[in-house]
Amino acid sequence: MIEASGLCKAFAGRAAVRGLSFSVRPGEVAGFLGPNGAGKSTTMKMLTGFLAADAGTARLCGLDVTRQPVAARRLLGYLPEGAPCYGEMRVHDFLDFIARIRGYRGAELGNRIGRVLDLLELHEVREQRIDTLSKGFNRRVGLAQAVLHDPHVLILDEPTDGLDPNQKHQVRELIRRLAPGRTIIVSTHILEEVGAICSRVLLIAGGELRADATPHQLQQRSRYWQAVTLRSSVTQLDEQLLAAVPGVQAVEAAAGGALTLVPEPGCMLLPAVNALVQQQGWALDELTVEPGRLDEVFRRLTRGESS
Ligand SMILES: Nc1ncnc2c1ncn2[C@@H]1O[C@H](COP(=O)(O)OP(=O)(O)OP(=O)(O)O)[C@@H](O)[C@H]1O
């Protein structure tokens, strides 16, 4: 369980985080979503106890990160932004160092390192210096140190930032595998990531919580939720007839000569559009219903907030 209550932080008198409160339960992967400068990293640093809050409290599994820092950090795995590791160390030596700091010795130490080398598929680079690794491997080393002690809580700051599509996929798969039984927060400004790994979205802008919802609920807030797109290569679609379908708010041109019918909030257009298509005898190449557009919801809720 992660609980933030009224967290505030200002730098040189400028507020970066303004009274954030939320909780994340075991088994949930919460996506911290927000534009650049929204306050995601600052919040994560306060949740992990690496930065003191000006006001408010952060608790991990009921432990206050400021008042019980050692006990709280035992339960926590943290991947800071950019996954900083000691570049001059070899992968195995670095993990050995982290394991010793975590208090492991003897067979348990070897087992822990072996397990994360397996989990993160790091065997082929175990003797390589960290500063010579590719970004993908570097991120996996960062994740390995974060999960070495099998923590209940994982806080991962932009774990896929700067990775190529294959590496992104691998890291997302790993987060999915780690999720059962753990409480995880992942920060990102990549919208596709939210749908791919998060069961819940905490949308942050200007240091405030703008939305706390499932990805599906956020999509439902899109003006394109249940929008209907039609395309025909043989028939000239009559825009006026389409605009007159009950519940149509707007008709917009879409890619490839298609038309998108934007619904009035809460209206299901498909049955009426279908009936019109049948009545007019239009031959269609495409008739699709949209699940909503996260990018549009994101823009609307965070308008003008990038810094
Ligand atoms: N140490 C610091 N000193 C001064 N200002 C800071 C410091 N750390 C963060 N800030 C400011 O606080 C605000 C929030 O920054 P933060 O890094 O938390 O945002 P973010 O959402 O993580 O952004 P990004 O997606 O770009 O990483 C920004 O305006 C940033 O410039």
The ligand as an SDF file (V2000), in Angstrom:
LIG
                    3D

 31 33  0  0  0  0  0  0  0  0999 V2000
   15.9260   20.3530   -7.2580 N   0  0  0  0  0  0  0  0  0  0  0  0
   15.1130   21.2280   -7.8510 C   0  0  0  0  0  0  0  0  0  0  0  0
   15.3430   22.5480   -7.7720 N   0  0  0  0  0  0  0  0  0  0  0  0
   14.5290   23.4620   -8.3550 C   0  0  0  0  0  0  0  0  0  0  0  0
   13.4230   23.1350   -9.0480 N   0  0  0  0  0  0  0  0  0  0  0  0
   13.1430   21.8290   -9.1710 C   0  0  0  0  0  0  0  0  0  0  0  0
   13.9610   20.8130   -8.5870 C   0  0  0  0  0  0  0  0  0  0  0  0
   13.4210   19.6000   -8.8710 N   0  0  0  0  0  0  0  0  0  0  0  0
   12.3040   19.8550   -9.6120 C   0  0  0  0  0  0  0  0  0  0  0  0
   12.1340   21.1770   -9.7890 N   0  0  0  0  0  0  0  0  0  0  0  0
   11.0240   21.8390  -10.5020 C   0  0  0  0  0  0  0  0  0  0  0  0
    9.8110   21.3020   -9.9980 O   0  0  0  0  0  0  0  0  0  0  0  0
    8.8720   21.1100  -11.0510 C   0  0  0  0  0  0  0  0  0  0  0  0
    8.4520   19.6430  -11.1010 C   0  0  0  0  0  0  0  0  0  0  0  0
    9.5680   18.8770  -11.5370 O   0  0  0  0  0  0  0  0  0  0  0  0
    9.5370   17.2830  -11.6380 P   0  0  0  0  0  0  0  0  0  0  0  0
   10.9180   16.8490  -12.0310 O   0  0  0  0  0  0  0  0  0  0  0  0
    8.9710   16.7240  -10.3990 O   0  0  0  0  0  0  0  0  0  0  0  0
    8.5200   17.0620  -12.8470 O   0  0  0  0  0  0  0  0  0  0  0  0
    8.2360   15.7480  -13.6840 P   0  0  0  0  0  0  0  0  0  0  0  0
    6.7600   15.6440  -13.7790 O   0  0  0  0  0  0  0  0  0  0  0  0
    8.9660   14.5980  -13.1070 O   0  0  0  0  0  0  0  0  0  0  0  0
    8.8390   16.1520  -15.1030 O   0  0  0  0  0  0  0  0  0  0  0  0
    9.5540   15.2460  -16.2340 P   0  0  0  0  0  0  0  0  0  0  0  0
    8.4520   14.4610  -16.8980 O   0  0  0  0  0  0  0  0  0  0  0  0
   10.1320   16.2770  -17.1590 O   0  0  0  0  0  0  0  0  0  0  0  0
   10.5870   14.4020  -15.5630 O   0  0  0  0  0  0  0  0  0  0  0  0
    9.5390   21.5900  -12.3280 C   0  0  0  0  0  0  0  0  0  0  0  0
    9.1530   22.9230  -12.5580 O   0  0  0  0  0  0  0  0  0  0  0  0
   11.0200   21.5180  -11.9830 C   0  0  0  0  0  0  0  0  0  0  0  0
   11.7620   22.4560  -12.7210 O   0  0  0  0  0  0  0  0  0  0  0  0
  1  2  1  0
  2  3  1  0
  2  7  2  0
  3  4  2  0
  4  5  1  0
  5  6  2  0
  6  7  1  0
  6 10  1  0
  7  8  1  0
  8  9  2  0
  9 10  1  0
 10 11  1  0
 11 12  1  0
 11 30  1  0
 12 13  1  0
 13 14  1  0
 13 28  1  0
 14 15  1  0
 15 16  1  0
 16 17  2  0
 16 18  1  0
 16 19  1  0
 19 20  1  0
 20 21  2  0
 20 22  1  0
 20 23  1  0
 23 24  1  0
 24 25  2  0
 24 26  1  0
 24 27  1  0
 28 29  1  0
 28 30  1  0
 30 31  1  0
M  END
$$$$
